[in-house]
Amino acid sequence: MTQIRSMAQPVQKRPGELGVHSLDHFNFMVPDLSKAENFYNEFGLDLKEESGRISLYTKGHPHRWGSVGEGPRKKLEFISFGAYEEDMPKFRERLEAMRIDQLDPPKGFESNGLWFRDPDGNLLSITQPAERSSA
């Protein structure tokens, strides 16, 4: 498959506004990891086994866009959004003002981000991702 190169422009911070700038990565579970591995390999992604999960990369790009683990049923484990480092304290304050409980990251995931649940119970994080280079 041919890799589609990103046409996105670099993210520009809007003065005075608080908001995430990107979808950093996601993780979901499937009952049969080997089927997922075959599918995403055929889909044209660069797969790497990391910590018992399949990590999803695009060819030639260092950023891990997502990961797939094996579990008893299909399940979205979490979505992580990227934010600017200087905005992280403001996000923490906003979550506290909204009375949203801050949580620990899921077992097996290291993070210095903010973890919480949305109103529907989905696990989310806001983190300052590593610098990405366009490939």
N, C-alpha and C positions, 0 to 999 in steps of 0.2 A: 504494500500500500504506500501511497505517497503521503508524506507528512505535510500537513497544512501548517504553515508558519503563522504565528500570531500577527495580526494586523493591528492589535491594540496599541494605542499610544501610551507612553509612560503616565502613570497616575499622577495627577496634579492635585495637591492639597488645596482645598478651598478655605481661605482665611475665615476664621470665626465659626466654622461648621465642624461638628463632630459626627463622624460616620466611618464605617468600614470602607476600605478601598478595593477589596478583592475577596473572592472565594479562595481560601488558602489550600484546603484539602478536605477530604471526606473519608469516612470509613463505613463499610457495611459488611454484614455477615451473610454467608450462604451455606447451605447444607453440604455441598460437594465442591471443595476448593479446586479439585482437578478439572472439573467442568468449567469453572470460572477461568482458570488459568488457560485452558484451550481456547475459550471464547475470546478473551482479551488479547491473547497472542495473535489470533486470527484477525482481530479487530485492528491490529497494527500498532499496539502499544508496546513499549519496552518494559518487560516485567522483571522484577527482582524479588527474590525471597528475602524478607527481612523480619526477624523476630516472629517467625511462624506465620507470617502473612505474605500475601502477594502485594507488592507495592507497584503502583501504576505510574509510569513515566512516559513522556513522549520521546521519540528517538532523538538523541543528541542533546537533551535538555536536562539539567541537573535537579530540577524541582520535582518532588514527589507530589503528584496531584491527588492521589487517593490511595486507599489500600483496601484489600478484601481479606477477611478472615473466615475461618470455618466455624460454624455454630449449628445448633439444632434446627434453626429455621431462618428464613430470610429476615433481615433486620437492618435498618439504618442505625448505625451506632452513634455517629455524630457528624456534624458539619463544623468546620473551623473557618472563620473569617479573618482576614488580615486587616490590621489597623496600624497607624503610625505610632511609633514608640512613645512620642510625647503625649499622645491621646489616651494611653492606657490608664493613667490615674483618673481621667475624666470619665472613662467608661466604667471604672470601678465605682465612682461616685454616683453615676447615673443608675447603675444596677441597685446600689444601696438605697437611693431615693425612691426607686420603683418597688422596693422591698422584694427584690428577686434574690433568692438564696444563691450564694456562690459555692460551687462544688469542687471537689477534687477531680483531676483528670481520671478517665477510665483506667483500670488496671492494665499495665503494659504500655501505657503512653506517658511519656515525659512531656511536661509543658510548663512554661512560666506564664501562660495565658490565663484568661478569666473563663471559667466554666460555669454554665448555668442551663436552665431549661426554659424553652419558650412556652407560651400559654398552652400549647398542645402536648407538652411533655417531651419534645425533641431536645436532645442534648446538643448544645452549641458551645463554641468557644470563640473568643476574640483574642488574637495573638499578634505579635509583631513578627511577621515572617522574615526569614533570611532573604537577603537581596537576590532578586532573580535577574538573570541575563536573558535577553531574547535570543532564541536559537532559530 
